[in-house]
Structures are given as structure tokens and as C-alpha cells.
Amino acid sequence: YLYAGLVSVDDLRRLLELRKVAPYLEIPVQHASPRILKAMKRPGGFKASPEFFAALRADRPDLVLRSTALLGFPGEEDEDVEVLMDFLAELDAPRPAPA
């Protein structure tokens, strides 16, 4: 696994430049609510944002991303689930075709 909070876009770009590396990354986001990420003691911020993943896809439109998200963390509320759902919808939004 490549945890979004522990690797940079530049690190992943260098990895994806290697001929023997397929454009497929498993990056568990676990959640998108800052409150829940903090409670889980997980990194967040830019490295767990749609912009982080968009930056990766800017160079590699063929990039396939696989991830996991956790629901039901103690103290999670409906608002936290909404934040996660909005985040996932933004990641899954259609992207413009490369020029």
C-alpha cells in the first residue's frame, strides 16, 4: 500500500516513470473527514485530497487508482459520511480527455 499522507506526488511520479511499473496504484484514503482522520491518527490535508489524485493523473491519464475507505469508526456522524461521499464522488468525476 502507498499511504497518501506518507508519499508525495513527486515520489509517485518518479515511481510511475519506471518502465517496469504499471500505472496502477493502491492508495487507501480511509476517510476524508478531517475530524475522523485525526481520530484515526491518519495523515490528511493535501495528500488525502482530490487535488492530490488529480495531480497524479495530470501526468498519467492512464493511471488506475484503487483505494479503500472505512465507515463506522467510533464517533463518526452523518456529516462525516457526507464528507467522504462527496470526496469519493469528486475522485470519480469524469475527467477531460487528454489533448
N, C-alpha and C positions, 0 to 999 in steps of 0.2 A: 504494500500500500504506500501511496505517496500522500502524506497528510498536507492539505493545502496550507495550513499555518506554519509548516516547517520547511517548505521549499519555496523558492522564488520562481517567478515567471522566467527569468534568465536561466536558472538552473534547468528548468524543464525544457526550455528552448534548446539548450546545449544537448540535453539528453535526446531530444527528438531529431537532432541533426545527425545522430549516429546512424549509419546505413543499416545496421542490424537491429534497430529498434523500430518496432511497428508503431504507427500513430494511434496508439490505444493506451489510455491512462486510467487507472483505478485510483480515484481520489475521494475518500469518504468525507463528506461535508458534515455529517452527523446532525447538524441543525443549523438554522440561520438566525434564530432569535439571539441577540447579544446576551440577554439575561440567562437563557438556558445554556449557551456556550460557556458563560462564566461559571455557572453552577456545575457544569460538567468538567470544568478546568481544561477547556479546549481553547486553542487559539482561534481568533476570529479576525475581524477587520477586513482589509482589502483582500487578504489571501483566502477568505471564505466568502467572496462576493461574486456576483455575476460578472463584474468587470475583470476579475482575475481570470476567469474562464474565457471571457471574450478576448483578452489579451493573448491567451494561448492559441485560440482559434484564428486570430488575425494572421498569424504566420502559417498555420496548418489548417486550412479549411476542411481537410480530410480527417482531422483529429476526432477520434471517438472517445467520449468520456463516459466512464461508468462510476457510479457513486452509490453511497448508502446514506440514509437519514434515519434517525431514531425518533420514535414517538413514545410518549408515555413516561418520560423522565419525571421523577418526583417533583411536584410543584409546577409542572407545565400547565399552562392555561390555554383557553381557546385562542387568545390573541397570539400566543407563541406559535401555535399550529398555523394560524393565518400567515404569519411572517414566513414560515417555512414553505407553505404552499405558494405564496407569491414569489419567493426565491426560486423554487423549482420551475414555476411557470415561465419566469424570465429566462432561465437557463435553456428551457425547451422551446423558446420562441423561435420562429423561422428566422434564419439568417440570410442576408442578401447573398446571391451567388457571386463567387469571385470573378473579378473582371478579366 
